[in-house]
């Protein structure tokens, strides 16, 4: 996969670059909206592309395997055609979902047995099977099967888990190399660094993966309960080890300030359900803090949600109208809120890239994160 770094911030590890897949060029740093089941909830593909400006989205191997299933995906010609999305798609391995099913799964040397959260049916994922499922999906970037450790996690468990993830990583690569793409476009495989909050395990994991030589590298197992300081420290430590000439992806992170701080530590790619999930619960991100559109103070507020935002929602609708939609449970509320939150995230990361290129990223980042932290307690109760 072609990956180029165009600019590096002189006062931090932030970098601006791009990677190219056969479904398009993606400028980095980048945020990937989460489309777990082949859809980013509450927004159409057209608006996701044209109004939000999403360049790449994330879909989930576990959920797509269960529904609609690989047979339907192959008949459709892959997920791109099935969902009518012509831009790149990244699929995770389903490891995090299986981690969340701790009471319904059993780890073995060779893979993981789990029960479907839908009907209780039993399934078994091995590294090879996860690769084959993602071949059926046809994603541009695939993730290997790994184990995401809980937090807190005892050292001995984290060590065994890291060794298991490294062993599976090698098996994933072998399965990748012996299988073929199904739809005529190249697919790429990233490794996932694990090791909980233990730096020696993180270092061992990163070096194991680098010996396998993946197309890019992900940092997994964070944002699972550890402090922000621990997350930043592990991220900073890991990006120092990972090769500079390949993309770095911090999985499942996070809040706007988490993203900016992680960009400063050398991360290129992000995903998180927060903007879409918060939107569906009427919590909207603005330059002045997070607001709840169910709050009574907005019932006769006919100003824009965010006067400094030029998204479709802010340009066309008032706080009073958005509150009315949520209070009457109109479906349009979910679409307008989702569009705004995703635009906020994508615009934030586009601005971060611009500041890196201009050479003013660190100062801008510090100003923005300070403002966010001052307003962190501004989430308003209904």
BALOBA-1460 file (C-alpha; in Angstrom, 3 decimals):
// residues 382
<rec num="1" residu="x" x="0.000" y="0.000" z="0.000"/>
<rec num="2" residu="x" x="1.445" y="3.338" z="-0.979"/>
<rec num="3" residu="x" x="1.879" y="5.572" z="2.057"/>
<rec num="4" residu="x" x="3.674" y="8.905" z="2.001"/>
<rec num="5" residu="x" x="4.483" y="11.394" z="4.751"/>
<rec num="6" residu="x" x="4.339" y="14.940" z="3.414"/>
<rec num="7" residu="x" x="4.897" y="17.015" z="6.555"/>
<rec num="8" residu="x" x="6.065" y="16.383" z="10.132"/>
<rec num="9" residu="x" x="5.424" y="18.919" z="12.862"/>
<rec num="10" residu="x" x="8.715" y="20.270" z="14.218"/>
<rec num="11" residu="x" x="7.485" y="20.504" z="17.823"/>
<rec num="12" residu="x" x="5.654" y="17.176" z="18.103"/>
<rec num="13" residu="x" x="5.363" y="13.814" z="16.345"/>
<rec num="14" residu="x" x="2.288" y="14.902" z="14.355"/>
<rec num="15" residu="x" x="2.474" y="14.078" z="10.670"/>
<rec num="16" residu="x" x="0.445" y="14.755" z="7.551"/>
<rec num="17" residu="x" x="0.470" y="12.276" z="4.720"/>
<rec num="18" residu="x" x="-1.738" y="10.035" z="2.610"/>
<rec num="19" residu="x" x="-2.282" y="6.429" z="1.620"/>
<rec num="20" residu="x" x="-3.774" y="5.082" z="-1.573"/>
<rec num="21" residu="x" x="-6.067" y="2.119" z="-2.109"/>
<rec num="22" residu="x" x="-7.834" y="1.167" z="-5.311"/>
<rec num="23" residu="x" x="-10.975" y="2.803" z="-3.920"/>
<rec num="24" residu="x" x="-9.273" y="6.137" z="-3.457"/>
<rec num="25" residu="x" x="-6.693" y="8.327" z="-1.780"/>
<rec num="26" residu="x" x="-7.017" y="9.049" z="1.942"/>
<rec num="27" residu="x" x="-5.220" y="12.017" z="3.469"/>
<rec num="28" residu="x" x="-3.947" y="11.537" z="7.007"/>
<rec num="29" residu="x" x="-4.509" y="12.082" z="9.836"/>
<rec num="30" residu="x" x="-8.001" y="10.710" z="9.262"/>
<rec num="31" residu="x" x="-11.075" y="9.817" z="11.290"/>
<rec num="32" residu="x" x="-13.146" y="6.855" z="10.089"/>
<rec num="33" residu="x" x="-16.893" y="6.914" z="10.832"/>
<rec num="34" residu="x" x="-18.061" y="3.559" z="12.169"/>
<rec num="35" residu="x" x="-20.426" y="1.642" z="9.896"/>
<rec num="36" residu="x" x="-20.592" y="-1.557" z="11.930"/>
<rec num="37" residu="x" x="-23.189" y="-3.430" z="9.858"/>
<rec num="38" residu="x" x="-22.487" y="-1.870" z="6.478"/>
<rec num="39" residu="x" x="-24.118" y="1.422" z="7.387"/>
<rec num="40" residu="x" x="-23.128" y="4.459" z="9.408"/>
<rec num="41" residu="x" x="-26.216" y="4.735" z="11.562"/>
<rec num="42" residu="x" x="-28.781" y="7.455" z="10.747"/>
<rec num="43" residu="x" x="-27.062" y="8.909" z="7.682"/>
<rec num="44" residu="x" x="-27.105" y="8.017" z="3.985"/>
<rec num="45" residu="x" x="-23.977" y="7.167" z="2.040"/>
<rec num="46" residu="x" x="-24.542" y="10.214" z="-0.172"/>
<rec num="47" residu="x" x="-24.587" y="12.653" z="2.753"/>
<rec num="48" residu="x" x="-21.738" y="10.824" z="4.440"/>
<rec num="49" residu="x" x="-19.685" y="11.400" z="1.300"/>
<rec num="50" residu="x" x="-20.863" y="14.831" z="0.119"/>
<rec num="51" residu="x" x="-21.915" y="16.656" z="3.297"/>
<rec num="52" residu="x" x="-19.613" y="15.110" z="5.887"/>
<rec num="53" residu="x" x="-16.662" y="14.490" z="3.580"/>
<rec num="54" residu="x" x="-15.844" y="10.989" z="4.839"/>
<rec num="55" residu="x" x="-12.965" y="9.447" z="2.899"/>
<rec num="56" residu="x" x="-12.991" y="5.997" z="4.526"/>
<rec num="57" residu="x" x="-15.346" y="4.146" z="6.863"/>
<rec num="58" residu="x" x="-15.019" y="1.194" z="9.220"/>
<rec num="59" residu="x" x="-17.191" y="-1.926" z="9.153"/>
<rec num="60" residu="x" x="-17.223" y="-4.909" z="11.483"/>
<rec num="61" residu="x" x="-16.238" y="-8.440" z="10.542"/>
<rec num="62" residu="x" x="-18.123" y="-10.100" z="13.416"/>
<rec num="63" residu="x" x="-21.449" y="-8.411" z="12.670"/>
<rec num="64" residu="x" x="-21.238" y="-8.815" z="8.887"/>
<rec num="65" residu="x" x="-20.339" y="-12.476" z="9.309"/>
<rec num="66" residu="x" x="-23.531" y="-13.008" z="11.315"/>
<rec num="67" residu="x" x="-25.698" y="-10.762" z="9.132"/>
<rec num="68" residu="x" x="-26.035" y="-10.778" z="6.154"/>
<rec num="69" residu="x" x="-23.354" y="-13.496" z="6.018"/>
<rec num="70" residu="x" x="-20.503" y="-14.147" z="3.612"/>
<rec num="71" residu="x" x="-22.702" y="-15.903" z="1.027"/>
<rec num="72" residu="x" x="-24.867" y="-12.812" z="0.533"/>
<rec num="73" residu="x" x="-21.844" y="-10.507" z="0.492"/>
<rec num="74" residu="x" x="-20.169" y="-12.583" z="-2.205"/>
<rec num="75" residu="x" x="-23.349" y="-12.694" z="-4.296"/>
<rec num="76" residu="x" x="-23.547" y="-8.905" z="-3.997"/>
<rec num="77" residu="x" x="-19.956" y="-8.521" z="-5.185"/>
<rec num="78" residu="x" x="-18.583" y="-7.424" z="-1.829"/>
<rec num="79" residu="x" x="-19.500" y="-4.805" z="0.711"/>
<rec num="80" residu="x" x="-18.664" y="-1.814" z="-1.496"/>
<rec num="81" residu="x" x="-21.336" y="-2.818" z="-4.002"/>
<rec num="82" residu="x" x="-23.742" y="-4.115" z="-1.379"/>
<rec num="83" residu="x" x="-23.864" y="-0.766" z="0.421"/>
<rec num="84" residu="x" x="-23.104" y="1.444" z="-2.601"/>
<rec num="85" residu="x" x="-19.957" y="2.984" z="-1.134"/>
<rec num="86" residu="x" x="-17.169" y="3.549" z="-3.648"/>
<rec num="87" residu="x" x="-14.554" y="4.838" z="-1.208"/>
<rec num="88" residu="x" x="-12.214" y="2.766" z="0.994"/>
<rec num="89" residu="x" x="-13.469" y="0.498" z="3.791"/>
<rec num="90" residu="x" x="-11.507" y="-0.832" z="6.765"/>
<rec num="91" residu="x" x="-12.793" y="-3.875" z="8.641"/>
<rec num="92" residu="x" x="-11.787" y="-4.804" z="12.159"/>
<rec num="93" residu="x" x="-11.361" y="-8.471" z="12.959"/>
<rec num="94" residu="x" x="-14.263" y="-8.803" z="15.364"/>
<rec num="95" residu="x" x="-11.821" y="-9.347" z="18.223"/>
<rec num="96" residu="x" x="-13.185" y="-6.447" z="20.251"/>
<rec num="97" residu="x" x="-16.762" y="-7.677" z="19.890"/>
<rec num="98" residu="x" x="-15.700" y="-11.135" z="20.999"/>
<rec num="99" residu="x" x="-13.844" y="-9.505" z="23.923"/>
<rec num="100" residu="x" x="-17.101" y="-7.808" z="24.910"/>
<rec num="101" residu="x" x="-18.816" y="-11.218" z="24.896"/>
<rec num="102" residu="x" x="-16.580" y="-12.477" z="27.713"/>
<rec num="103" residu="x" x="-19.346" y="-14.621" z="29.196"/>
<rec num="104" residu="x" x="-20.182" y="-16.132" z="25.810"/>
<rec num="105" residu="x" x="-16.724" y="-16.999" z="24.476"/>
<rec num="106" residu="x" x="-13.858" y="-19.406" z="25.048"/>
<rec num="107" residu="x" x="-10.281" y="-18.744" z="23.971"/>
<rec num="108" residu="x" x="-8.135" y="-21.618" z="22.707"/>
<rec num="109" residu="x" x="-4.636" y="-21.911" z="21.285"/>
<rec num="110" residu="x" x="-6.051" y="-21.919" z="17.758"/>
<rec num="111" residu="x" x="-8.868" y="-19.366" z="17.947"/>
<rec num="112" residu="x" x="-11.961" y="-18.352" z="19.827"/>
<rec num="113" residu="x" x="-15.324" y="-20.043" z="20.217"/>
<rec num="114" residu="x" x="-18.245" y="-17.732" z="20.852"/>
<rec num="115" residu="x" x="-22.004" y="-17.622" z="20.978"/>
<rec num="116" residu="x" x="-23.878" y="-15.228" z="18.723"/>
<rec num="117" residu="x" x="-25.447" y="-12.360" z="20.621"/>
<rec num="118" residu="x" x="-28.415" y="-12.721" z="18.226"/>
<rec num="119" residu="x" x="-29.546" y="-16.317" z="18.697"/>
<rec num="120" residu="x" x="-26.981" y="-18.066" z="20.874"/>
<rec num="121" residu="x" x="-25.617" y="-20.168" z="17.994"/>
<rec num="122" residu="x" x="-21.992" y="-21.257" z="18.352"/>
<rec num="123" residu="x" x="-19.208" y="-20.137" z="16.027"/>
<rec num="124" residu="x" x="-15.447" y="-20.513" z="15.891"/>
<rec num="125" residu="x" x="-13.046" y="-17.853" z="14.630"/>
<rec num="126" residu="x" x="-9.488" y="-18.766" z="13.720"/>
<rec num="127" residu="x" x="-6.946" y="-16.386" z="12.167"/>
<rec num="128" residu="x" x="-7.491" y="-18.033" z="8.781"/>
<rec num="129" residu="x" x="-11.271" y="-17.839" z="9.029"/>
<rec num="130" residu="x" x="-11.165" y="-14.141" z="9.924"/>
<rec num="131" residu="x" x="-9.024" y="-13.464" z="6.838"/>
<rec num="132" residu="x" x="-11.402" y="-15.442" z="4.627"/>
<rec num="133" residu="x" x="-14.419" y="-13.556" z="5.994"/>
<rec num="134" residu="x" x="-12.716" y="-10.263" z="5.173"/>
<rec num="135" residu="x" x="-11.930" y="-11.556" z="1.693"/>
<rec num="136" residu="x" x="-15.684" y="-12.091" z="1.288"/>
<rec num="137" residu="x" x="-16.365" y="-8.582" z="2.599"/>
<rec num="138" residu="x" x="-13.772" y="-7.113" z="0.233"/>
<rec num="139" residu="x" x="-12.538" y="-4.382" z="2.562"/>
<rec num="140" residu="x" x="-9.502" y="-2.392" z="1.489"/>
<rec num="141" residu="x" x="-7.787" y="-2.727" z="4.877"/>
<rec num="142" residu="x" x="-8.194" y="-5.842" z="7.015"/>
<rec num="143" residu="x" x="-7.373" y="-6.487" z="10.664"/>
<rec num="144" residu="x" x="-6.012" y="-9.763" z="12.078"/>
<rec num="145" residu="x" x="-7.641" y="-11.759" z="14.840"/>
<rec num="146" residu="x" x="-6.302" y="-10.593" z="18.201"/>
<rec num="147" residu="x" x="-7.259" y="-10.629" z="21.854"/>
<rec num="148" residu="x" x="-8.176" y="-7.328" z="23.457"/>
<rec num="149" residu="x" x="-7.300" y="-7.550" z="27.155"/>
<rec num="150" residu="x" x="-9.542" y="-5.992" z="29.815"/>
<rec num="151" residu="x" x="-8.495" y="-3.230" z="32.182"/>
<rec num="152" residu="x" x="-7.196" y="-3.625" z="34.765"/>
<rec num="153" residu="x" x="-5.213" y="-6.626" z="33.624"/>
<rec num="154" residu="x" x="-2.617" y="-8.573" z="35.595"/>
<rec num="155" residu="x" x="0.812" y="-8.754" z="34.018"/>
<rec num="156" residu="x" x="0.871" y="-12.529" z="33.556"/>
<rec num="157" residu="x" x="-2.477" y="-12.526" z="31.759"/>
<rec num="158" residu="x" x="-1.380" y="-9.613" z="29.558"/>
<rec num="159" residu="x" x="1.846" y="-11.474" z="28.712"/>
<rec num="160" residu="x" x="0.025" y="-14.650" z="27.666"/>
<rec num="161" residu="x" x="-2.465" y="-12.588" z="25.680"/>
<rec num="162" residu="x" x="0.300" y="-10.693" z="23.880"/>
<rec num="163" residu="x" x="2.025" y="-13.958" z="22.974"/>
<rec num="164" residu="x" x="-1.258" y="-15.356" z="21.679"/>
<rec num="165" residu="x" x="-1.898" y="-12.230" z="19.589"/>
<rec num="166" residu="x" x="1.614" y="-12.425" z="18.104"/>
<rec num="167" residu="x" x="1.161" y="-16.113" z="17.234"/>
<rec num="168" residu="x" x="-2.193" y="-15.381" z="15.642"/>
<rec num="169" residu="x" x="-0.664" y="-12.435" z="13.752"/>
<rec num="170" residu="x" x="1.764" y="-14.762" z="11.983"/>
<rec num="171" residu="x" x="-1.080" y="-17.142" z="11.157"/>
<rec num="172" residu="x" x="-3.155" y="-14.251" z="9.846"/>
<rec num="173" residu="x" x="-0.348" y="-13.220" z="7.499"/>
<rec num="174" residu="x" x="0.097" y="-16.782" z="6.230"/>
<rec num="175" residu="x" x="-3.637" y="-16.997" z="5.546"/>
<rec num="176" residu="x" x="-3.526" y="-13.605" z="3.829"/>
<rec num="177" residu="x" x="-0.638" y="-14.613" z="1.570"/>
<rec num="178" residu="x" x="-2.181" y="-17.899" z="0.485"/>
<rec num="179" residu="x" x="-5.669" y="-16.482" z="-0.193"/>
<rec num="180" residu="x" x="-6.833" y="-14.300" z="-3.058"/>
<rec num="181" residu="x" x="-8.903" y="-11.157" z="-3.348"/>
<rec num="182" residu="x" x="-12.374" y="-11.923" z="-4.708"/>
<rec num="183" residu="x" x="-13.332" y="-8.680" z="-6.417"/>
<rec num="184" residu="x" x="-10.289" y="-7.550" z="-8.373"/>
<rec num="185" residu="x" x="-8.903" y="-4.919" z="-5.988"/>
<rec num="186" residu="x" x="-5.936" y="-5.156" z="-3.653"/>
<rec num="187" residu="x" x="-6.503" y="-5.693" z="0.045"/>
<rec num="188" residu="x" x="-4.032" y="-4.852" z="2.803"/>
<rec num="189" residu="x" x="-3.435" y="-6.270" z="6.270"/>
<rec num="190" residu="x" x="-2.477" y="-4.314" z="9.396"/>
<rec num="191" residu="x" x="-0.987" y="-5.777" z="12.569"/>
<rec num="192" residu="x" x="-2.398" y="-4.964" z="16.028"/>
<rec num="193" residu="x" x="-0.046" y="-4.125" z="18.897"/>
<rec num="194" residu="x" x="-1.292" y="-5.427" z="22.251"/>
<rec num="195" residu="x" x="0.167" y="-5.670" z="25.743"/>
<rec num="196" residu="x" x="-2.199" y="-3.729" z="28.001"/>
<rec num="197" residu="x" x="-0.395" y="-0.881" z="29.841"/>
<rec num="198" residu="x" x="2.931" y="-2.748" z="30.132"/>
<rec num="199" residu="x" x="5.641" y="-1.160" z="28.008"/>
<rec num="200" residu="x" x="7.837" y="-4.248" z="27.788"/>
<rec num="201" residu="x" x="4.884" y="-6.222" z="26.394"/>
<rec num="202" residu="x" x="3.953" y="-3.426" z="24.006"/>
<rec num="203" residu="x" x="7.539" y="-3.298" z="22.774"/>
<rec num="204" residu="x" x="7.666" y="-7.064" z="22.304"/>
<rec num="205" residu="x" x="4.338" y="-7.035" z="20.467"/>
<rec num="206" residu="x" x="5.413" y="-4.221" z="18.127"/>
<rec num="207" residu="x" x="8.690" y="-5.955" z="17.273"/>
<rec num="208" residu="x" x="6.932" y="-9.287" z="16.677"/>
<rec num="209" residu="x" x="4.603" y="-7.615" z="14.204"/>
<rec num="210" residu="x" x="7.383" y="-5.672" z="12.484"/>
<rec num="211" residu="x" x="9.192" y="-8.967" z="11.881"/>
<rec num="212" residu="x" x="6.078" y="-10.188" z="10.060"/>
<rec num="213" residu="x" x="6.056" y="-6.949" z="8.030"/>
<rec num="214" residu="x" x="2.426" y="-5.804" z="7.842"/>
<rec num="215" residu="x" x="1.190" y="-3.057" z="5.517"/>
<rec num="216" residu="x" x="0.380" y="-0.869" z="8.527"/>
<rec num="217" residu="x" x="0.165" y="-1.097" z="12.301"/>
<rec num="218" residu="x" x="-2.646" y="-0.603" z="14.793"/>
<rec num="219" residu="x" x="-2.493" y="0.099" z="18.503"/>
<rec num="220" residu="x" x="-5.240" y="-1.927" z="20.162"/>
<rec num="221" residu="x" x="-6.362" y="-2.584" z="23.705"/>
<rec num="222" residu="x" x="-6.606" y="1.055" z="24.770"/>
<rec num="223" residu="x" x="-9.646" y="3.178" z="25.660"/>
<rec num="224" residu="x" x="-10.923" y="0.211" z="27.686"/>
<rec num="225" residu="x" x="-10.848" y="1.869" z="31.101"/>
<rec num="226" residu="x" x="-7.301" y="3.109" z="31.631"/>
<rec num="227" residu="x" x="-6.662" y="6.790" z="32.336"/>
<rec num="228" residu="x" x="-6.068" y="9.225" z="29.510"/>
<rec num="229" residu="x" x="-2.525" y="9.712" z="30.799"/>
<rec num="230" residu="x" x="-1.845" y="5.960" z="30.545"/>
<rec num="231" residu="x" x="-3.348" y="5.864" z="27.053"/>
<rec num="232" residu="x" x="-1.203" y="8.784" z="25.875"/>
<rec num="233" residu="x" x="1.939" y="7.307" z="27.458"/>
<rec num="234" residu="x" x="1.471" y="3.898" z="25.828"/>
<rec num="235" residu="x" x="0.608" y="5.501" z="22.485"/>
<rec num="236" residu="x" x="3.686" y="7.719" z="22.601"/>
<rec num="237" residu="x" x="5.888" y="4.767" z="23.549"/>
<rec num="238" residu="x" x="4.488" y="2.545" z="20.786"/>
<rec num="239" residu="x" x="4.716" y="5.050" z="17.940"/>
<rec num="240" residu="x" x="8.404" y="5.520" z="18.792"/>
<rec num="241" residu="x" x="8.924" y="1.838" z="17.972"/>
<rec num="242" residu="x" x="6.669" y="1.394" z="14.933"/>
<rec num="243" residu="x" x="8.163" y="2.103" z="11.501"/>
<rec num="244" residu="x" x="7.823" y="5.691" z="10.314"/>
<rec num="245" residu="x" x="7.039" y="4.705" z="6.722"/>
<rec num="246" residu="x" x="3.765" y="2.884" z="7.444"/>
<rec num="247" residu="x" x="0.361" y="4.057" z="8.751"/>
<rec num="248" residu="x" x="-0.360" y="3.979" z="12.490"/>
<rec num="249" residu="x" x="-3.926" y="3.419" z="13.617"/>
<rec num="250" residu="x" x="-5.176" y="3.919" z="17.191"/>
<rec num="251" residu="x" x="-8.266" y="1.748" z="17.479"/>
<rec num="252" residu="x" x="-11.493" y="2.924" z="19.110"/>
<rec num="253" residu="x" x="-10.282" y="6.363" z="20.265"/>
<rec num="254" residu="x" x="-12.109" y="8.555" z="21.074"/>
<rec num="255" residu="x" x="-13.051" y="12.002" z="22.295"/>
<rec num="256" residu="x" x="-11.884" y="15.024" z="20.273"/>
<rec num="257" residu="x" x="-9.143" y="15.852" z="22.779"/>
<rec num="258" residu="x" x="-7.958" y="12.206" z="22.729"/>
<rec num="259" residu="x" x="-7.617" y="12.351" z="18.970"/>
<rec num="260" residu="x" x="-5.667" y="15.610" z="18.962"/>
<rec num="261" residu="x" x="-3.311" y="14.423" z="21.708"/>
<rec num="262" residu="x" x="-2.741" y="11.160" z="19.829"/>
<rec num="263" residu="x" x="-2.036" y="12.967" z="16.560"/>
<rec num="264" residu="x" x="0.670" y="14.856" z="18.480"/>
<rec num="265" residu="x" x="2.086" y="11.440" z="19.412"/>
<rec num="266" residu="x" x="2.373" y="10.264" z="15.810"/>
<rec num="267" residu="x" x="-0.947" y="8.512" z="15.095"/>
<rec num="268" residu="x" x="-2.463" y="8.702" z="11.585"/>
<rec num="269" residu="x" x="-5.833" y="6.932" z="11.785"/>
<rec num="270" residu="x" x="-8.759" y="6.866" z="14.228"/>
<rec num="271" residu="x" x="-12.253" y="5.434" z="14.629"/>
<rec num="272" residu="x" x="-14.871" y="5.677" z="17.350"/>
<rec num="273" residu="x" x="-18.636" y="5.294" z="17.736"/>
<rec num="274" residu="x" x="-18.789" y="8.374" z="19.966"/>
<rec num="275" residu="x" x="-19.903" y="10.988" z="17.394"/>
<rec num="276" residu="x" x="-22.738" y="8.850" z="16.029"/>
<rec num="277" residu="x" x="-23.824" y="7.314" z="19.339"/>
<rec num="278" residu="x" x="-23.839" y="10.688" z="21.096"/>
<rec num="279" residu="x" x="-25.801" y="12.186" z="18.206"/>
<rec num="280" residu="x" x="-28.566" y="9.602" z="18.567"/>
<rec num="281" residu="x" x="-28.798" y="10.528" z="22.245"/>
<rec num="282" residu="x" x="-29.078" y="14.275" z="21.480"/>
<rec num="283" residu="x" x="-25.540" y="15.159" z="22.627"/>
<rec num="284" residu="x" x="-23.868" y="17.352" z="20.036"/>
<rec num="285" residu="x" x="-20.266" y="18.522" z="19.822"/>
<rec num="286" residu="x" x="-19.667" y="22.237" z="19.298"/>
<rec num="287" residu="x" x="-16.730" y="24.592" z="19.529"/>
<rec num="288" residu="x" x="-18.139" y="25.765" z="22.862"/>
<rec num="289" residu="x" x="-18.557" y="22.347" z="24.429"/>
<rec num="290" residu="x" x="-20.999" y="19.459" z="24.259"/>
<rec num="291" residu="x" x="-24.680" y="20.324" z="24.472"/>
<rec num="292" residu="x" x="-27.867" y="18.327" z="24.993"/>
<rec num="293" residu="x" x="-30.548" y="19.264" z="22.496"/>
<rec num="294" residu="x" x="-33.242" y="18.089" z="24.900"/>
<rec num="295" residu="x" x="-32.475" y="20.929" z="27.302"/>
<rec num="296" residu="x" x="-35.431" y="23.262" z="27.879"/>
<rec num="297" residu="x" x="-33.249" y="26.331" z="27.456"/>
<rec num="298" residu="x" x="-33.314" y="25.758" z="23.685"/>
<rec num="299" residu="x" x="-37.085" y="25.678" z="23.224"/>
<rec num="300" residu="x" x="-37.136" y="29.244" z="21.858"/>
<rec num="301" residu="x" x="-33.473" y="29.581" z="20.834"/>
<rec num="302" residu="x" x="-33.544" y="30.345" z="17.141"/>
<rec num="303" residu="x" x="-29.787" y="30.578" z="16.680"/>
<rec num="304" residu="x" x="-27.558" y="28.065" z="14.951"/>
<rec num="305" residu="x" x="-26.236" y="25.106" z="16.900"/>
<rec num="306" residu="x" x="-22.677" y="26.292" z="16.209"/>
<rec num="307" residu="x" x="-22.190" y="29.618" z="14.444"/>
<rec num="308" residu="x" x="-18.638" y="28.653" z="13.463"/>
<rec num="309" residu="x" x="-19.728" y="25.411" z="11.795"/>
<rec num="310" residu="x" x="-20.777" y="25.356" z="8.144"/>
<rec num="311" residu="x" x="-22.283" y="21.870" z="8.066"/>
<rec num="312" residu="x" x="-25.729" y="21.325" z="6.566"/>
<rec num="313" residu="x" x="-27.375" y="21.107" z="9.988"/>
<rec num="314" residu="x" x="-25.906" y="24.328" z="11.348"/>
<rec num="315" residu="x" x="-26.541" y="26.288" z="8.156"/>
<rec num="316" residu="x" x="-30.205" y="25.327" z="7.906"/>
<rec num="317" residu="x" x="-31.689" y="24.649" z="11.333"/>
<rec num="318" residu="x" x="-31.923" y="26.265" z="14.769"/>
<rec num="319" residu="x" x="-31.436" y="24.848" z="18.233"/>
<rec num="320" residu="x" x="-35.174" y="25.248" z="18.854"/>
<rec num="321" residu="x" x="-36.010" y="23.118" z="15.828"/>
<rec num="322" residu="x" x="-33.470" y="20.421" z="16.716"/>
<rec num="323" residu="x" x="-34.853" y="20.282" z="20.272"/>
<rec num="324" residu="x" x="-38.374" y="19.988" z="18.875"/>
<rec num="325" residu="x" x="-37.326" y="17.046" z="16.671"/>
<rec num="326" residu="x" x="-35.745" y="15.173" z="19.577"/>
<rec num="327" residu="x" x="-38.634" y="15.849" z="21.947"/>
<rec num="328" residu="x" x="-41.174" y="14.621" z="19.406"/>
<rec num="329" residu="x" x="-38.954" y="11.609" z="18.554"/>
<rec num="330" residu="x" x="-38.795" y="12.514" z="14.882"/>
<rec num="331" residu="x" x="-36.359" y="10.412" z="12.868"/>
<rec num="332" residu="x" x="-34.941" y="13.537" z="11.216"/>
<rec num="333" residu="x" x="-33.391" y="14.471" z="14.579"/>
<rec num="334" residu="x" x="-31.065" y="11.474" z="14.362"/>
<rec num="335" residu="x" x="-29.951" y="12.281" z="10.823"/>
<rec num="336" residu="x" x="-29.285" y="15.976" z="11.437"/>
<rec num="337" residu="x" x="-27.465" y="15.306" z="14.710"/>
<rec num="338" residu="x" x="-25.363" y="12.522" z="13.193"/>
<rec num="339" residu="x" x="-24.448" y="14.653" z="10.211"/>
<rec num="340" residu="x" x="-23.327" y="17.472" z="12.482"/>
<rec num="341" residu="x" x="-21.261" y="15.344" z="14.871"/>
<rec num="342" residu="x" x="-19.469" y="13.543" z="12.058"/>
<rec num="343" residu="x" x="-18.807" y="16.826" z="10.292"/>
<rec num="344" residu="x" x="-17.427" y="18.226" z="13.561"/>
<rec num="345" residu="x" x="-14.996" y="15.301" z="13.876"/>
<rec num="346" residu="x" x="-13.936" y="15.307" z="10.236"/>
<rec num="347" residu="x" x="-13.546" y="19.074" z="10.175"/>
<rec num="348" residu="x" x="-11.474" y="18.943" z="13.366"/>
<rec num="349" residu="x" x="-9.101" y="16.413" z="11.845"/>
<rec num="350" residu="x" x="-8.948" y="18.282" z="8.518"/>
<rec num="351" residu="x" x="-7.972" y="21.404" z="10.435"/>
<rec num="352" residu="x" x="-5.350" y="19.434" z="12.357"/>
<rec num="353" residu="x" x="-3.841" y="18.321" z="9.058"/>
<rec num="354" residu="x" x="-3.817" y="21.888" z="7.764"/>
<rec num="355" residu="x" x="-2.063" y="23.090" z="10.928"/>
<rec num="356" residu="x" x="0.581" y="20.369" z="10.584"/>
<rec num="357" residu="x" x="1.274" y="21.497" z="7.025"/>
<rec num="358" residu="x" x="1.419" y="25.141" z="8.108"/>
<rec num="359" residu="x" x="3.746" y="24.337" z="11.002"/>
<rec num="360" residu="x" x="1.431" y="25.606" z="13.729"/>
<rec num="361" residu="x" x="-0.127" y="22.342" z="14.929"/>
<rec num="362" residu="x" x="1.182" y="22.171" z="18.491"/>
<rec num="363" residu="x" x="0.099" y="25.675" z="19.471"/>
<rec num="364" residu="x" x="-3.310" y="25.165" z="17.866"/>
<rec num="365" residu="x" x="-3.719" y="21.759" z="19.508"/>
<rec num="366" residu="x" x="-2.891" y="23.145" z="22.930"/>
<rec num="367" residu="x" x="-5.409" y="25.967" z="22.519"/>
<rec num="368" residu="x" x="-8.169" y="23.637" z="21.314"/>
<rec num="369" residu="x" x="-7.629" y="20.966" z="23.973"/>
<rec num="370" residu="x" x="-7.477" y="23.594" z="26.726"/>
<rec num="371" residu="x" x="-10.812" y="24.951" z="25.531"/>
<rec num="372" residu="x" x="-12.286" y="21.459" z="25.380"/>
<rec num="373" residu="x" x="-11.110" y="20.650" z="28.903"/>
<rec num="374" residu="x" x="-12.518" y="23.917" z="30.251"/>
<rec num="375" residu="x" x="-15.864" y="22.974" z="28.727"/>
<rec num="376" residu="x" x="-15.668" y="19.283" z="29.603"/>
<rec num="377" residu="x" x="-18.272" y="19.665" z="32.309"/>
<rec num="378" residu="x" x="-20.622" y="21.592" z="30.070"/>
<rec num="379" residu="x" x="-22.632" y="18.506" z="29.072"/>
<rec num="380" residu="x" x="-26.069" y="19.642" z="30.082"/>
<rec num="381" residu="x" x="-28.648" y="17.506" z="31.764"/>
<rec num="382" residu="x" x="-32.091" y="17.176" z="30.283"/>
